[in-house]
Amino acid sequence: MDSCTTRSSVIIIGAGISGISAAKVLVENGIEDFIILEAMDRIGGRIRKEDFGGISVETGAGWIAGVGGKESNPVWELANQSGLNTCFSDYSNARYNIYDQNGKIYPSGLAAEFYNKAVKLAIEELKNQEAKLCGNFTLLEPSLAPKTPIELAIDFILHDFEMAEVEPISTYTDFGEREFLVADKRGYEFLLYKMAQTFLRFAPEDKIIDSRLQLNKVVKEIKYSGNDVTVRTEDGCKYVADHMILSASIGVLKSDLITFQPPLPKWKTEAIMKCDVIVYTKIFLKFPYKFWPCGPGTEFFIYAHERRGYYTFWQHMENAYPGSNILVVTLTNEESKRVEAQADDKTLEEAMGALRDMFGPNVPVAEQILVPRWWENRFQRGSYSNYPVLSTRKDFVDIKAPVGPIFFSGEHTNEKFNGYVHGAYLAGIDTSNALLEDMRRKKVRNQARSLHFKNYLQPLLALSKSWTSAQQTISEISKWEVAQQLFLLKGVILSLLGMMKGSRMET
Ligand SMILES: Cc1cc2nc3c(=O)[nH]c(=O)nc-3n(C[C@H](O)[C@H](O)[C@H](O)COP(=O)(O)OP(=O)(O)OC[C@H]3O[C@@H](n4cnc5c(N)ncnc54)[C@H](O)[C@@H]3O)c2cc1C
């Protein structure tokens, strides 16, 4: 038995940046009758700040990527309008700050040589994949595969950071090559709150009190037909609407958190399954004092280990938060999953081992550790989408295409900027515009239908002698006895036949 049923024009699932930007566009176009269902107890999704070691750290998105180009990144614009504090990040030195396990920095010439080799390898790999696709198998020269710690470290940076996407990368070609780290106590999520303030009701202490935003609502079932959609949440509530915007992550769509009735068509599930999910984990460590180099060109540094991706990529927070004594180490994919599954004490021990290799045995133990778990989080199941290198246009079109009244949104539906905050923001806008267009088309169709009705029925009723009395007849038709209705219908049919006869005689 349902404890509650709510009816609205549109249901939006997810209050991440794509869900919020989608809602804003609906309101701007006069659709106020929507409901946002969010599984968590907060808005923001993968934009999430946490208080840690006296500052605000971003456990999800941290950077505004793509700034300083000819076109303006819309998220950079939002950040400027909101007065969000940011800090320029310069990755260019990272490859020259590569430490071996004895704490020595590899000479820059050697690092550059290995870097060029790794780029060559990446290009070879791409060619191999293309050849495979054409049924032509050419295997990579075994001598080129990365083996030594420095090769593995550079391979990791290239593939899991710089070259996670295929060149040219739209974010950088369209918006510019610069990246800014959000360094603001209010968090990256402040942008979402600013956006939400334009259309949701807020209490004076900045708490959202609008009943159209429902938190802690985990959608478990979506039933849809050509006309409407019914949603059930884990707490037994039911929501019915004409349309839906589904902004849950690609990881959630791949999981069994939400069941669809009828099941999604094959072309849709195939497109979802083709899109990969990256797990990207930033582990934060708070120390009693700094023991790492600070100053220009030192923000990012690399640990070369014989295991690929083992505590490889480090950043100090001194540029963003001077005096915070915080380090961040980034893990990805299998290493992320491994660390998520173990106790934080074990992770601390491993991270300290890497730091002691780089900076000596006397470095102090971190006082605090924060290990976000994006893979284990059943409302995320990973950090962001990653389309295989040789994805086709059809894959993107299918991921995004609506199924009946369900319109898909979220970063993974943005062909150019998937994986980024601006991709998600623009996806929300695009999805709402597509939905509004669909609504307009339906309205035009319905108007045409009623026009059709008027054009035929009115002359017919006029022919049955009295239009005024006929109008009354129509308005009161429900009160009539069945025999009387049949009588009217008979009159209308006879008139219609008469009219058809007349028009045939005219021609
Ligand atoms: C660790 C990490 C680092 C990143 N770094 C960057 C970066 O530096 N720069 C950058 O541009 N991008 C970065 N990203 C990517 C960026 O965060 C995302 O692309 C963007 O925030 C996604 O927004 P979205 O609205 O598409 O999805 P989400 O933010 O995931 O919103 C979807 C919402 O749906 C909710 N939901 C899911 N299932 C259900 C359900 N069954 N019922 C109800 N609600 C549900 C979720 O709780 C969530 O709030 C990073 C992401 C991560 C995780």
The ligand as a Gaussian input file, in Angstrom:
#p B3LYP/6-31G(d) Opt

LIG

0 1
 C       36.385000      12.235000      -7.394000
 C       35.857000      13.041000      -8.550000
 C       36.634000      14.037000      -9.096000
 C       36.153000      14.816000     -10.158000
 N       36.904000      15.855000     -10.597000
 C       36.379000      16.718000     -11.492000
 C       37.046000      17.948000     -11.767000
 O       38.074000      18.257000     -11.174000
 N       36.494000      18.763000     -12.697000
 C       35.328000      18.471000     -13.344000
 O       34.884000      19.261000     -14.186000
 N       34.665000      17.318000     -13.061000
 C       35.143000      16.458000     -12.132000
 N       34.443000      15.339000     -11.770000
 C       33.209000      14.999000     -12.501000
 C       31.991000      15.824000     -12.034000
 O       31.926000      15.798000     -10.639000
 C       30.731000      15.216000     -12.623000
 O       30.847000      15.157000     -14.035000
 C       29.445000      16.009000     -12.306000
 O       29.436000      16.501000     -11.000000
 C       28.266000      15.079000     -12.537000
 O       27.054000      15.743000     -12.312000
 P       25.679000      15.010000     -12.664000
 O       24.579000      15.929000     -12.299000
 O       25.732000      14.469000     -14.027000
 O       25.649000      13.721000     -11.719000
 P       25.624000      13.604000     -10.135000
 O       26.329000      14.732000      -9.509000
 O       26.093000      12.249000      -9.821000
 O       24.072000      13.746000      -9.786000
 C       23.192000      12.646000      -9.865000
 C       22.386000      12.588000      -8.585000
 O       21.471000      11.491000      -8.704000
 C       21.289000      10.931000      -7.424000
 N       20.769000       9.565000      -7.590000
 C       21.406000       8.493000      -8.121000
 N       20.599000       7.407000      -8.097000
 C       19.417000       7.814000      -7.554000
 C       18.192000       7.162000      -7.254000
 N       18.006000       5.854000      -7.498000
 N       17.199000       7.882000      -6.682000
 C       17.343000       9.208000      -6.431000
 N       18.498000       9.881000      -6.684000
 C       19.522000       9.190000      -7.241000
 C       22.690000      10.958000      -6.827000
 O       22.669000      10.887000      -5.422000
 C       23.212000      12.304000      -7.349000
 O       23.003000      13.334000      -6.405000
 C       34.882000      14.548000     -10.702000
 C       34.090000      13.543000     -10.152000
 C       34.564000      12.801000      -9.074000
 C       33.682000      11.772000      -8.439000

